[in-house]
Amino acid sequence: MNYLKLLGKSLLYIVSILLTSTIIITILNYFNIFGSKLATLFKIIIPVISMFVGGFIIGKNTKSKGWLEGLKLGIIVIIILLMINLIILKPKWELRNIIFYLILIISTIFGSMIGINKKIEEK
């Protein structure tokens, strides 16, 4: 039960960072504060940062093997994103999408490894 709470907490952080950042970037783009190229760059950076933070949270609260917990969380989020993407957008499979999902998983793994190392340093 504790693991599900920890997983839910990490997923909540990921979703909240994604939603709030996306809303802020959309508003800034709407009022022409920055151009579409910068918005495209943020479209890549925001999910990576949110997955890193989610991995950090799950790594900081786990007992051992932070990389494995990050991998689990990354795969769960990618499966959720793929299901939403396939149901709503029905995209073609491209190599850049697969690379993007791999980058998201790697950022989650790095976040959880740093999180578990921070926990060890605090003791």
C-alpha positions as CSV (number, residue, x, y, z in Angstrom):
1,M,0.0,0.0,0.0
2,N,2.9,2.4,0.8
3,Y,4.3,1.7,-2.7
4,L,1.1,2.7,-4.3
5,K,1.0,5.9,-2.3
6,L,4.5,6.7,-3.3
7,L,3.8,5.9,-7.0
8,G,0.7,8.1,-6.8
9,K,2.6,10.9,-5.2
10,S,5.2,10.8,-8.0
11,L,2.6,10.6,-10.7
12,L,0.8,13.6,-9.1
13,Y,4.0,15.6,-9.2
14,I,4.6,14.7,-12.9
15,V,1.0,15.6,-13.9
16,S,0.9,18.8,-11.9
17,I,4.2,20.1,-13.3
18,L,3.1,19.2,-16.8
19,L,-0.2,20.9,-16.5
20,T,0.9,24.1,-14.8
21,S,3.9,24.5,-17.1
22,T,1.9,23.9,-20.2
23,I,-0.8,26.4,-19.1
24,I,1.9,29.0,-18.4
25,I,3.7,28.5,-21.7
26,T,0.4,28.6,-23.6
27,I,-0.6,31.9,-22.0
28,L,2.9,33.4,-22.7
29,N,2.7,32.1,-26.3
30,Y,-0.8,33.5,-26.8
31,F,0.3,37.0,-25.8
32,N,3.3,36.7,-28.1
33,I,5.8,37.1,-25.3
34,F,8.0,34.5,-27.1
35,G,7.8,32.8,-30.5
36,S,6.7,29.4,-31.6
37,K,10.3,28.1,-31.7
38,L,10.8,28.7,-28.0
39,A,7.4,27.1,-27.4
40,T,8.5,24.0,-29.3
41,L,11.6,23.9,-27.2
42,F,9.6,24.0,-24.1
43,K,7.4,21.2,-25.4
44,I,10.4,19.0,-25.2
45,I,12.0,20.4,-22.0
46,I,8.9,20.4,-19.7
47,P,8.1,16.7,-19.9
48,V,11.8,15.9,-19.3
49,I,11.9,18.1,-16.2
50,S,8.6,16.8,-14.8
51,M,9.7,13.1,-15.3
52,F,13.0,14.0,-13.6
53,V,11.2,15.5,-10.6
54,G,8.9,12.5,-10.4
55,G,11.9,10.1,-10.5
56,F,13.6,12.2,-7.8
57,I,10.5,12.0,-5.5
58,I,10.3,8.2,-5.9
59,G,14.0,7.8,-5.5
60,K,14.2,9.8,-2.4
61,N,11.4,7.7,-0.7
62,T,12.6,4.3,-1.8
63,K,14.9,2.0,0.1
64,S,17.2,0.6,-2.6
65,K,17.7,0.4,-6.3
66,G,16.6,3.8,-7.3
67,W,17.3,3.1,-11.0
68,L,14.8,0.3,-11.0
69,E,12.1,2.4,-9.3
70,G,12.8,5.1,-11.9
71,L,12.5,2.6,-14.7
72,K,9.2,1.3,-13.3
73,L,7.8,4.9,-13.0
74,G,9.1,5.8,-16.4
75,I,7.5,2.8,-18.1
76,I,4.2,3.4,-16.3
77,V,4.1,7.1,-17.4
78,I,5.1,6.1,-21.0
79,I,2.3,3.5,-21.2
80,I,-0.2,6.1,-20.0
81,L,1.1,8.7,-22.5
82,L,1.0,6.1,-25.3
83,M,-2.6,5.1,-24.5
84,I,-3.7,8.7,-24.5
85,N,-1.8,9.5,-27.6
86,L,-3.1,6.4,-29.5
87,I,-6.7,7.0,-28.5
88,I,-6.8,10.8,-29.1
89,L,-4.3,11.5,-31.9
90,K,-3.8,8.2,-33.6
91,P,-0.3,9.1,-34.8
92,K,2.1,7.3,-37.1
93,W,5.0,5.6,-35.5
94,E,8.2,7.6,-36.1
95,L,11.7,7.2,-34.8
96,R,11.7,10.6,-33.1
97,N,8.7,9.6,-31.0
98,I,10.5,6.5,-29.8
99,I,13.6,8.5,-29.0
100,F,11.5,11.1,-27.1
101,Y,10.0,8.3,-25.0
102,L,13.4,6.9,-24.3
103,I,14.7,10.3,-23.2
104,L,11.7,10.5,-20.8
105,I,12.5,7.1,-19.3
106,I,16.2,8.0,-19.0
107,S,15.4,11.3,-17.2
108,T,13.2,9.4,-14.8
109,I,16.0,6.9,-14.1
110,F,18.5,9.7,-13.5
111,G,16.0,11.6,-11.2
112,S,15.5,8.5,-9.1
113,M,19.2,7.7,-8.9
114,I,19.9,11.3,-7.7
115,G,17.0,11.1,-5.3
116,I,18.3,7.9,-3.6
117,N,21.8,9.4,-3.4
118,K,20.5,12.6,-1.8
119,K,18.7,10.4,0.8
120,I,21.9,8.5,1.5
121,E,23.9,11.8,1.9
122,E,21.3,13.1,4.4
123,K,21.7,10.2,6.8
